[in-house]
Amino acid sequence: MSEHPTTSWQAMQNGTVFYRRQQLYSILGKLPDLGDYIIAGCRYGGPLAMMRDNTKLIAVGRATPAHAKSQIQVYSSAGEGLLLFSWDHSRIIRFGWTLNEQLVVLNEEGVYRVYDLQGDYQQYSLGSEASEVGVVDARIHENGMVALTGSLTLLEVKGWEGTRPMTLANPNVTDPPLSWAVIPPDSNISRHVEVLLSVENTIYTVDNLESVDQRLSQGPFTHVSPSPNGKSLALLSASGTLLVISSDFQRRMAEFDTLNVPSAQGNVKQVEWCGNDAIVVTWESLAVLVGPFADTLQYYYVGNTFAITETDGVRIFGADVCDLIQKVPVSTLSIFRPGSTSPAAILYDAWESFTQRSPKTDESIRSIRPELAAAVDGCIDAAGQEWEPYWQRRLLSTAKFGQGFLDFPNPTDFINMGQTLKVLNAVRYYEIGIPLTYSQYSYTSPTHLISRLTSRNMHLLALRVSTFLSLKPDEVLKHWASAKIMRTRPVASGTGKEAELDSDDEVCRLIVDKFKQLGGVEVSYAEIAKRAWEVGRTGLATKLLDYEKRASDQVPLLLSMKEDRLALKKAVDSGDTDLVYQVLLHLHKHLTLGSFFRLIEDGGEHLALASRLLQVYAREQDRDMLRDFYYSDDRRVESAVLALEEASRMVDPTARISAVKSAQKFFSEDKDRGFEAKMMDESARLLTFQQQLEAEADGKVVFFSQSVNETIRTCILNGMLKRADKIKSDFKVPDKRFWYTKMYALTEVRDFEGLDAFSKSKRSPIGYEPFVRHLVEKGHSKEAVAYVARCDPPKRADLYAECNEWRMVGKECKDRGDKAKLQQLRKNCPNSLIARELEQIAMSMK
């Protein structure tokens, strides 16, 4: 049977508040002397990082630990070694932990590395300025860092992705502060980082906007420590006075003289917070808990100590133990406090009576019936606050017993607490070494715990926790696959590439089978393939990518791996035109033009989509590339059409003629395009002739780019009749078309004498009716009359009518004896006078 929970309780504030010390692990002989090392502890039951303190002397003959001054050793809270690595850069200024249990190590040149628990790291820099002036100190918090440079400026780094440092307000100090601390953004009401500098007798607060002197007089302060929630500050002055004030410096909460601690020897080592309610001050073998009213509790240790502030307590390492000191939770206090009459305490007593078959049970249940639901909830919460499984089971049994008397019990909280405690007990085991409390677990979330397990390569436990809590195992499987790739190496079952091939096939099959077996359907194979490629296993990466369903994830990695043909094939298969364009533009940028075109051409029908998309893009954005592509692919017709399109956009006559000749050359190289080649030849000749005509007209008349008909028309309009005849002859213009064109042009310039001479030059191939109709259409009816007599006799009467010559209409009908036509046309005459004349002519006819 475990000790009763109250065994480790100690009272404070006249017995109204209790604190307890829970031994988490026995670590005798597992850690070196803590006093000889610089130590950084990770919150939420995280590990310790230790580096030899070069300022401490080692006694002659004393055994030197394995990890010398140039090495950093990482231990779990149970004292188990997790990581050892050497530092090969300049002097380390500071190291600390992120929220995700990554170790940040900063050197004096402003270079910092972010290590995971496998020793892999990402390296970043604070910039050239920090490198030049150097870094003298830094403070690292869970989600960022503030560094103090040699020029006494403050640089803030947000996050751990290598973001550019931001310079905070000038602190206006001439010497480095005696001590300093930061309040992280998530603990600050302004949501910006706040730096607290101990300067002379006061504290300066610095953020990104201003530096403010808080005008304190109790300094200088050797220790500055903000509470986990950022609302309070603990300040230890050089005279030994511990001052507790609000972080806005408006309220003084407590004051305590550390010199009055009788058993304290030497200087204060640390000032840390125990949750947000009390402060722990440590000396070499002593930790003193200072309460809100300057009440104290003393805890003795063997050898040097190291304390880590937690959100709900403080973790203290001694030479032989790792302890958790915390304020006794309200739910635990209400049940186990001696003489407690709370409903939860009475319910616990009732359960104990029930197990002993005592009739007192019924009376106890009746007395708390109205508060029974609250009592059940209190027992469930108290079970989560207990460390020992024995007391966890007893409290949960009490809650289950109480639920039996409820009218409408809700078992959700009970079931969730049972699952949570099973998980917490598993990770608290010394071989795992994560002493997580229930409140810390609730604050950081189960997924965060699972990621901490995977970062330690505890994949089986992480997978079991995920399954037990009904969480997706994807992240665990992804990390496991990456670790598997790192640990496996090519098997010597063959020689050279064959050996690597065997190993790649085996690892790929192992990973894929495991994913299918455990339901990792949302795991991105591309991310795992990228990891394989990063460690030099390109073949394995390619095989894994074949299982990636999202082409948008496949293709970028294939391009990085120089698998250009495969990347283009995958992009085309996806049917995503944007993705195909992304690949094409990438390849065009990184390959020679010949290699680029050859890659597309060799793909045949399978890459036809890529070829078409390339043409569409090039036609709009890069016609030179399109021309080169057609030429390399021996596409003569497309090259000719492109040349013609370019010619149509050209303004310079010589360039246009050259482009048309180029099109003619391309067409002539295709035996099936003889007609097009001939047309291009004539077009080039026409353009050349038009260029000559413009020269003859001293550039006053525009001929260039006109058609043959338009060129003839322009010549006639400008009196260049011989040139018009030459065009007709050279370009074999049909007589009918030429006569129409010349008739229209002469009519347009009102050269009626020339038109008459032209009509009499030879027999008209178009007849004379078009002359009449065109002249009438253009408003020249009188000039049109002369041509009616040359037209066919049956049509003359109608044509005279169109020319408005009604007497000639009557004469023509009378001469031909066509009384019916006359009667028909009489109906359309413009006035009655003409109608009477036509009627008289009709009456005179038989």
Phi, psi and omega in degrees: 000133179286160178297151178295143182305329184284353183300323184263009181279146171224137187274152176214160180057053176060035174083010180270338181233141179235144173239150181229148176247115181254119176285120181274310183214153170262121187236030183302123177079000182271332181248149173288179180296116185297336182289342182266005188230150167273129190233142171231128181252146179261136180290176177059045178069023184280181186279174174253140171247132185229137176223138182304129178278110184291345180278349180266134180275145177254131182296146179297135179087352180282139182293131179271129180298162183297323182271105183281189188295335184267014183234152175242129180248137180244129180239150171282172179295340178270007178083008179276135179291129180251326187200143174221125177216153180267151178252121186250016180250190179292179190305135178283130179268316184200149170221151183196180190247147173267175179297330183267023178060042171253140184265123179259125181239122183245134177253178187288347179267005179084011176265132178227146179243145177247106183266143166265180186282003173259358180092356175282148184215160170244136184249135180224175181225152176277359177110170185293324181297314179296326179293324182287311185271345179085164178244130183258335180195167179200159172232126183251126174244182191297328186237023179168190186206149171237126182246142176255117184273173179296336178270011177062037170255156182252127179246129179254132173249125178258124180075180186235035178254016178080028180294156182292132181296147178248134181279127177279177181300151180294120182287348178058047176242152182258341179229154176302145181294153178295322174204161179198165181206170177232146170258115184298158182303321183286351177253002184251140183295332180278350184062024172236154179293145178231128183256134180249117182247129175272106183237118183054241184261006188230182177239130172260134172253128184235129172232200184282353183249321188207164174241125186237130173277119182278359172055050171272159181234001185272355185286189000288155184253127181274338179224132175234122185222111176280151178288162181303327179271000175075007184268343184227158178231141172250122182239125178252118182278165180296338179274000176095008180270128177265119183247128178246119183226165175287155185289347174267005175063025181261337184230137172260121187264324182199160177215134186216134180266109182290345180288346181272001177282113190295322186267006180281135179232136178081195182274159175294133179273308185220152169234107183234162179263143172256094190066219177247010189247334185220167184235140177252125175249127185245143169243195187301313182232022188219139172234125181248125178266121182253121182273180183298335181250029179066016171289151182228151169230139184246137179233127185257144180226163175268122178077195183287157181236164171215129185247143178235122178292132173244164181293336182234019180171204177216134178262129183237128176259131170245190180290335186234349184220160168237118185246157170238117177255127181208159175291134181297124182300153184300317183295321178292318181297320184292335182270313191259354179295130181304130178082008182293137179243022179291155179305323181293321178294318179295322178296320178296317178298321181296320179295318178297319179297321180296319179292336179265008180059040181266138177291353181293342185302311185298319180296319180295316181296318180298323184291336182244018185306317180295329182256018186295320180297318179294324179295320178297314179299321179296321179292322178296315180294319180297325177299321179292334182276348182274148182267324185275130179303329181301311182284331174300314181295319181296317181290323177292323176297322177298315180297317179298320178298316181293325180298334180295341180260359179275146180289318181230074183290142176247109186277002187302307182299321180298313181294315180299320180293320178299316178296315182299314182295325177297318178293313182297319179296326180293316183280342177282345181304141191299331179289337175270310171074040174241091183281074185271131175274167182297319181291324176293320178297319179293325182286320186270341176085152179297324181296327177294319177297318180296320178294328177293322178293318180293326179294338175269004183067025176267066189289323182296313178296318180299320180293319179294322177295317179300313181296318182296324181266007179060039176259153179294136183273010190302312183295322179296314182296321180296316179293321178299316180297318179297318179294322179298318179296320181293324185278330183275148178227159179309135181272141183278052177270352177215203179234143175061233183294332181295320179297317179294323180298316179301314182295319180298315180299317183294314181294318179299313180297319180299315182294313182296317179298319180295319179297317180294322183292321187259005173076030177279060187288337183261007177288133179275113176296335181296321180295320179290320178298323179297320178297318179298319180293321181297330180264013173089015181253073185296320180299316178295320179300317180296318180295320180294325181294336178297338181266355179283125184277333183267111181298329180296339175269328180293308194298311181304321180291319178300322177294319177297327181278003182066021175270070190294312183298317181294322179297317180293321179297315180295322180295318179294317180298330182289338182075007181269106184295325178298321179292321178297316178299320179302316180293315182300315181293322177297314181293321179298327181284325189255348180251157170293157185299319180297316180294322180297310181293322181295323179299318181286318182295321182289345181286343177062216183297330184296329180254021181299321179299317179298319179298316181293318179295323177298319180295319179298314180297311184295326180297327181270327191244329188210083184290334176298318179294321179296320178298316180294322180295314178299320182293317181293330181268006177059040178263090187288315183297314179298323177296319180295315179299319178297319178298320179293321178299319179292322179297323182294338180265352186279146178257323182290122182302316182297317180295321180294317179299319180297319180295320179294319177298323178296318177297319178299321180295316180296317179297322183292339180277355176249116186297339180271002184241039180295319180299314181297322179298317179297318179297320179293324179296314179295323178297317179296318178298319180296316180297321179295317179297320179296323177298320178294318180299318179296324178294320179295326180272011179057029177076007181278339181242134181267120176247332194298138177074008175279160175284174179300312180301315181295325179294316177300315181300314181296322178299315181293318179300330183257017173076014181264065188292323180294323178294324177296318178295325180293321178297318178301318182290312185293322186255013174051051179286129179301149182302314183302312181298318181298315181297317178300313183298316182290321178300315180298316183294316181293323177296320182298323181266005178060033176270077186287331176292317178296323179295319180294318179296320180297322181291336181263358185296325174196177181296128184290126178288347182251003185076190183244352177300317177302327178299312183299309186295320181293318180295319177297317181300324182272003176089018181248062185294320181298318180290334182287334185301325185295338185266350183293323183296340181271354183276174179297136183307317183299336185263353188295318182301313179298319182293321176298322179298319178296328179276001179066027176259083189284331177293324178291330176297312180297319181296316183296318181293322181292319180296327183265353180067032183259081183291327181296317180297319181297315179299321181294314183288333180300329180293338184258002184293152190286335182211169186289332180297313180293324181298321180293320179298315181294328180291322179295321179296320181294322181291332181283347180271150180287000000 
